Amino acid sequence: MTKRVKIKKIKVKKTQTGHKPSHKATKIIKRMKAGYMSQRKQNYARFGPVGGSSSKETYMFSSEKETMAAPAVTQKVIIKEAPGIEISVPKVPAPLSTPLSSDEKEMLRNVNVTYPLIPEQPKRNEKVYAYARIRWDPKRNEIVYSVIEPDLTEYNRKVVEVVKKELEERLDIDFMKIGEIRAKELLSKEIRDIISDIEGVDPSSIDTIQYYVKRDIIGLGKIEPFMCDHDIEDISCDGEKIPIYIYHRNPLFGSIMSNIIFEDSDDLNTFAMKLSQKCGKSISVAEPIVEGALPDGSRVHAILGTDIARRGSNFTIRKFTKIPLTPIHMIESGVIDPIQLAYLWMAIENRKSLLISGGTASGKTSLLNALSLFIRPSMKIVSIEDTPELRLPHPHWIPEVARTAISEGNKAGEVSLYDLLKGSLRQRPDYIIVGEVRGQEALV
């Protein structure tokens, strides 16, 4: 009498008497082995190599076979689960503790990082005008971010100031409108014409003089090297005669001191006004607080040195990544779990409302920008922000930004987030993205 058995795993042993299995049992074993090799090839084609080989003879089956009882065959049935899918997420180094332990200090003492800033990727034999150097300072007993720029003699410093004043009289051009490349070409020509009329200028120092003039007129002066460093997240100036602090994207560094200082209050006040002009806004004693965005999208918060700023003018610049973060970036860096991200994707696909909240610099805007990529390109999106921060690749996207009052003392010309939100409902959008909710817009 035959018996149908579904065998998952069979282990063959010799009989207790030491004799080999009978001819019929050996024939059955050969058929089993042939079936095993066929199944193994199929599994290899579907899943690739799974596990390793064993020192003992082992055979696996998934199809039914007709077998007869043999005195030398021992049957062992094992249920084996199908292999799952594993997602490996690289671990991000954790920030150092505060205060630093002795082991952490010993590790940071060996840090010595140097990389170019201006230009960021120099060509062969191209002169580099600004370097970033991060290393341990034994005098301060901490890591310091140093900006290394060409040295200027006292005479060349005076030449730089003369050239800047002469350019202000000669040129009446808004450099933001003509573009950075065109502005640099125009300045290079004018600077050489001015220097040619000045006696005693060393020809080898003309390039260095041009660098400082362009840095102060087109760029942001002392902090221009910071703006060219894509590894910097925040730039913070707390007042005059206080070193500027930067927040590095490398969690091992975090917030570190720099060697850039505004020594004079007049220079710092002038710089705060220049920041507001770059943002397209004005700052004064009557309105000493300004919030805006630079042409590259960096967020600015500045306070003019009046009675409300006890240590002088101060500012904070929040820089964004050169390439916007995507969901893949967040998974690879361990910021969010793939299952959580899949759930949020399903919520967006099914038109559910999402509210993202968190502490300062916790990544709310970055997560919002990444989740917006789950919206289909054909959908109409209206984004409403106080400061333009979102960067979406969607073609059917209307970005709107709130506006403060044009004249002081009344609300003439003011366009609030709530006004934009009410108006967006008449634009028949598929999705409405509100950057920050602080007032009436949160009730809609």
C-alpha positions in Angstrom: 0.0 0.0 0.0 1.4 3.4 -1.0 1.2 6.6 0.9 1.3 10.1 -0.4 3.6 12.3 1.7 4.5 16.0 1.1 8.2 16.1 2.1 9.9 19.4 2.9 13.2 18.0 4.1 14.5 14.4 4.1 17.6 13.2 5.9 19.1 9.8 4.9 20.9 7.6 7.4 22.2 4.1 7.3 20.4 1.3 9.2 21.5 0.4 12.7 23.0 -2.8 11.4 25.4 -0.8 9.1 24.0 -2.3 5.8 23.2 -0.1 2.8 19.6 0.6 1.8 17.9 -1.8 -0.6 17.9 -1.3 -4.3 14.3 0.0 -4.3 15.2 2.5 -1.5 18.3 3.6 -3.4 16.2 4.2 -6.6 13.7 6.3 -4.6 16.6 8.4 -3.2 18.0 9.0 -6.6 14.6 10.3 -7.8 14.4 12.5 -4.8 17.9 13.9 -5.4 17.0 14.7 -9.1 13.9 16.5 -8.0 15.9 18.4 -5.3 18.4 19.6 -7.9 15.6 20.8 -10.2 13.9 22.6 -7.4 17.1 24.2 -6.3 17.8 25.6 -9.7 14.3 27.2 -9.7 14.8 28.7 -6.3 18.2 30.1 -7.3 16.6 31.7 -10.4 13.8 33.3 -8.3 15.5 34.3 -5.0 19.3 33.9 -5.7 21.6 31.9 -3.4 19.9 31.4 0.0 21.9 30.1 3.0 25.1 28.0 2.8 25.8 24.3 2.2 25.8 21.8 5.0 28.3 19.2 5.7 25.6 16.5 5.8 23.6 15.3 2.8 20.3 17.3 2.8 17.5 17.2 0.2 14.6 19.7 -0.1 11.3 19.2 -2.0 8.1 21.2 -2.7 6.3 18.7 -5.0 4.5 15.6 -4.0 6.2 12.2 -4.5 5.0 8.6 -4.2 7.2 6.8 -1.7 7.2 3.4 -0.1 8.4 2.5 3.3 12.0 1.5 3.4 13.7 0.2 6.5 16.8 2.4 5.9 15.0 5.7 5.3 14.2 8.1 8.1 11.7 10.9 7.3 12.0 14.3 8.9 9.4 17.0 7.9 10.4 20.7 8.5 8.3 23.7 7.5 10.5 26.5 6.1 9.2 30.0 5.7 9.9 31.9 2.5 12.7 34.5 2.7 11.5 38.1 3.5 12.7 41.4 2.3 15.4 43.2 4.4 16.1 46.9 4.1 19.5 47.9 5.5 19.5 51.5 6.8 23.0 53.0 7.5 23.5 54.4 10.9 24.1 58.1 11.2 26.7 59.1 13.8 25.0 60.4 16.9 25.8 64.0 18.1 28.3 64.3 20.8 27.2 64.8 24.4 27.4 68.1 26.3 29.7 68.6 28.0 32.2 66.5 26.1 33.6 63.4 27.7 37.3 62.8 27.8 37.1 60.2 25.0 35.1 62.6 22.8 37.7 65.3 23.4 40.5 63.0 22.5 38.7 62.1 19.3 38.1 65.7 18.3 41.7 66.7 19.1 42.7 64.6 16.0 40.2 66.4 13.7 42.0 68.4 11.0 39.7 69.0 7.9 40.5 71.4 5.1 38.5 71.9 1.9 38.1 74.8 -0.7 35.2 77.2 -0.6 35.9 79.8 -3.3 35.9 78.2 -5.9 34.2 75.2 -4.5 35.7 72.8 -7.1 38.9 74.4 -8.3 40.4 73.3 -11.6 44.0 72.3 -12.0 46.4 75.2 -11.3 43.4 77.5 -10.4 43.9 79.8 -7.5 41.8 79.2 -4.4 40.8 82.4 -2.5 39.0 80.9 0.5 39.5 77.7 2.4 37.6 76.1 5.3 39.7 74.5 8.1 38.2 72.7 11.0 40.5 71.6 13.8 41.0 71.6 17.5 42.1 74.8 19.1 44.2 74.0 22.3 43.8 77.6 23.6 40.0 77.5 23.5 39.8 73.8 24.2 37.3 73.2 21.5 36.9 72.8 17.7 37.1 76.0 15.6 35.9 76.6 12.1 38.5 78.9 10.4 38.1 80.7 7.1 41.5 81.1 5.4 41.7 84.0 2.9 44.6 85.8 1.2 46.5 88.3 3.3 46.2 92.0 2.5 48.9 94.5 3.3 47.8 97.8 4.9 48.3 99.6 1.6 46.2 97.0 -0.3 43.4 97.4 2.2 43.3 101.1 1.5 43.2 100.3 -2.3 40.2 98.0 -1.7 38.3 100.8 0.0 39.2 103.3 -2.7 38.1 100.9 -5.4 34.7 100.3 -3.7 34.0 104.0 -3.3 34.9 104.7 -6.9 32.6 101.9 -8.1 29.7 103.3 -6.1 30.1 106.6 -7.9 30.7 105.1 -11.4 28.0 102.4 -11.4 24.3 102.8 -10.8 23.3 99.1 -11.4 21.2 96.6 -9.5 23.6 93.6 -9.6 20.8 91.3 -8.5 18.9 92.0 -11.7 21.7 91.5 -14.2 22.9 88.2 -12.6 26.0 87.1 -10.8 28.0 86.1 -13.9 27.3 89.4 -15.8 28.0 91.4 -12.6 31.4 89.8 -12.0 32.4 90.4 -15.6 31.4 94.1 -15.4 33.2 94.5 -12.0 36.4 92.9 -13.3 36.6 95.4 -16.1 35.9 98.4 -13.9 38.2 97.3 -11.2 41.2 97.0 -13.5 40.5 100.4 -15.0 40.4 102.0 -11.5 43.6 100.1 -10.3 45.5 101.2 -13.4 45.1 104.8 -12.3 46.5 104.0 -8.8 50.2 104.1 -8.3 52.2 101.5 -6.3 49.9 98.5 -6.8 51.8 95.3 -7.2 50.5 93.5 -10.3 50.6 90.1 -8.5 48.1 91.4 -5.9 45.4 92.6 -8.4 43.6 89.3 -8.3 43.4 89.4 -4.5 42.1 93.0 -4.6 39.4 91.9 -7.1 38.4 89.0 -4.9 37.8 91.3 -1.8 35.9 93.9 -3.9 33.6 91.4 -5.5 33.1 89.6 -2.2 32.0 92.8 -0.5 29.8 94.2 -3.4 28.2 91.2 -5.0 28.5 88.8 -2.1 27.9 89.1 1.6 31.2 90.4 2.8 32.9 88.5 5.6 30.3 85.7 5.6 30.5 85.0 1.9 32.8 81.9 2.4 30.1 80.5 4.8 27.5 80.9 2.1 29.6 78.9 -0.3 30.0 76.0 2.2 27.1 73.6 1.5 28.0 71.7 4.7 26.8 74.7 6.9 23.2 74.7 8.0 23.0 77.8 10.2 25.1 81.0 10.5 24.5 82.9 13.7 25.9 86.3 14.7 25.0 87.3 18.3 26.4 90.8 18.3 29.5 92.9 17.9 32.9 91.6 19.0 31.4 88.1 19.3 32.7 85.2 17.1 30.1 84.0 14.5 28.9 80.5 15.2 28.0 78.0 12.5 26.1 74.8 12.6 27.8 72.1 10.6 25.8 69.3 9.0 28.2 66.8 10.3 26.7 65.7 13.6 30.2 65.2 15.1 30.9 68.9 14.8 27.4 70.5 15.3 27.6 74.1 16.5 31.1 75.4 16.4 32.8 78.7 16.7 34.4 80.5 13.7 37.2 83.0 13.4 35.0 85.7 11.8 34.1 88.6 14.0 32.4 92.0 13.5 34.6 94.3 15.5 32.7 97.5 14.9 29.0 98.2 15.6 28.7 100.4 12.6 29.9 97.7 10.3 27.5 95.2 11.9 24.6 97.7 11.5 25.5 98.3 7.9 25.6 94.5 7.3 22.2 94.0 8.8 20.8 96.7 6.4 22.5 95.0 3.5 20.9 91.7 4.5 17.5 93.2 4.5 18.1 94.8 1.1 19.1 91.4 -0.3 15.8 90.1 1.0 13.9 92.9 -0.7 12.8 94.4 2.6 13.8 97.4 4.8 15.0 97.6 8.3 15.1 100.7 10.5 14.9 101.9 14.1 11.1 102.0 13.9 10.9 98.5 12.4 14.1 96.8 13.7 13.1 93.2 12.9 13.1 91.7 9.4 12.4 88.2 8.2 13.0 87.2 4.6 14.8 85.1 2.1 18.0 85.6 0.2 18.1 85.1 -3.6 19.5 81.6 -3.1 16.5 80.7 -0.9 18.3 81.0 2.5 16.1 82.2 5.3 17.1 85.3 7.2 16.1 86.7 10.6 17.8 90.0 11.5 17.5 92.6 14.3 19.0 96.0 14.1 21.1 97.1 17.1 18.6 99.3 19.0 17.3 99.2 22.5 15.8 95.8 21.9 19.1 94.2 21.0 21.4 94.7 24.0 24.5 93.2 22.4 24.1 95.0 19.1 22.7 93.9 15.8 22.3 90.2 15.3 21.2 87.9 12.5 20.6 84.2 11.8 20.8 82.7 8.3 19.3 79.2 7.7 20.8 77.6 4.7 19.2 74.8 2.8 20.8 71.9 1.1 22.1 72.3 -2.5 19.9 69.5 -3.7 16.5 69.2 -1.9 16.1 66.1 0.2 14.0 63.3 -1.2 12.3 60.4 0.6 15.1 58.1 -0.5 17.7 60.5 1.2 15.6 60.3 4.4 15.5 56.5 4.4 19.2 56.2 3.7 20.1 58.6 6.6 17.8 56.9 9.0 15.5 59.9 9.5 12.3 58.0 8.8 11.3 54.4 8.7 10.3 53.0 5.2 7.0 51.6 6.7 6.1 55.1 8.1 7.0 56.7 4.8 4.8 54.2 2.9 1.9 55.0 5.2 2.3 58.7 4.6 2.5 58.1 0.9 -0.9 56.2 1.0 -2.4 59.1 3.0 -1.3 61.6 0.4 -2.6 59.4 -2.4 -6.0 59.3 -0.7 -6.2 63.0 -0.2 -5.8 63.0 3.6 -4.7 66.0 5.6 -1.3 66.0 7.2 0.0 68.2 10.0 3.8 68.3 10.6 5.0 69.7 13.9 8.3 69.7 15.8 10.9 71.8 17.5 13.2 74.3 16.0 15.5 73.0 13.2 14.0 69.5 13.6 13.4 69.1 9.8 9.8 70.1 9.4 10.2 72.0 6.2 12.6 69.3 4.8 10.0 66.6 5.5 7.2 68.6 4.0 9.2 69.2 0.9 10.0 65.5 0.6 6.4 64.4 1.2 5.3 66.8 -1.5 7.1 64.7 -4.0 4.5 62.0 -3.6 1.9 64.2 -5.2 1.3 63.3 -8.8 2.8 65.8 -11.3 -0.6 66.4 -13.0 -2.2 67.6 -9.8 -2.6 71.3 -9.1 -0.7 72.5 -6.0 -1.0 75.9 -4.2 1.7 76.6 -1.6 1.3 79.4 0.9 4.3 80.6 2.9 5.5 83.4 5.0 9.0 82.9 3.7 9.6 81.0 0.5 11.2 77.7 1.4 9.5 75.0 -0.6 11.2 73.8 -3.8 8.9 71.5 -5.8 9.5 70.1 -9.3 5.8 70.0 -10.2 4.9 71.9 -13.3 1.3 72.6 -12.0 2.4 74.5 -8.9 1.5 78.0 -7.8 3.8 79.3 -5.0 2.4 82.2 -3.0 4.1 84.3 -0.3 2.6 86.6 2.3 3.5 90.3 2.2 3.8 92.8 5.1 2.2 96.3 5.0 3.8 98.8 2.6 3.4 101.8 4.8 4.1 102.0 8.5 1.2 102.7 10.9 -1.5 101.0 8.9 -2.2 97.7 7.1 -2.3 99.1 3.6 -0.9 96.6 1.1 -0.7 93.8 3.7 -1.5 90.3 2.4 -1.6 87.7 5.2 -1.4 84.0 5.1 -5.2 83.9 5.8 -6.0 86.1 2.8 -3.9 83.8 0.6 -5.5 80.7 2.0 -9.1 82.1 1.4 -8.1 83.0 -2.1 -6.6 79.6 -2.9 -9.9 77.9 -2.3 -11.2 79.7 -5.4 -8.3 78.4 -7.5 -9.6 74.8 -7.4 -6.4 73.2 -6.2 -6.0 69.5 -5.7 -3.5 70.1 -2.8 -2.9 73.2 -0.6 0.4 73.4 1.3 0.7 75.9 4.1 4.3 76.5 5.1 3.7 77.7 8.7 0.5 78.2 10.6 0.6 80.8 13.4 -2.7 82.7 13.2 -6.2 82.5 11.7 -5.0 80.2 8.9 -4.7 77.4 11.4 -8.5 77.4 11.9 -9.3 76.6 8.3 
